């Protein structure tokens, strides 16, 4: 099964220079994303354009994101977000079909992005992480890459961290306790990236 959206390359070509000017996007270590293999990008969430900002930072990989179902209600929005690799999820409703689609993407060796906090931070500060990213990482045996987005002096800094193995996240047999610990470690990785950007 192929997961490359039909308009992805064209929209990325068109949007990349525009977003870099409008949002003053700056990328740090964007080449940390390997050219092959499945990975889950674990990101914090500061604005609605985060999926686009993260995706256009990559030339060799297609990044897919879960996005709240409300964004797909209007026809144009539905077309646009699906064209750039996003798919809807009903938050807080146990959307099994979306989780299954997520798993199919990484099992096919693709890149999946998820906002670990589950919602946008209104002030840019980190929120308490949800366990969804950890759960899917464990069940699909997929390493993660932390991606921290920070707005500094009106510039949007998108910092890609190093790949993190399941062992480094503390996984052994799975379970709620390990998911919480792995989520905590993921947030620590994001905090370390932000500290580097602010120093």
Order of alpha helices (4+ residues) and beta strands (2+ residues): alpha-beta-beta-alpha-beta-alpha-beta-alpha-beta-alpha-beta-beta-alpha
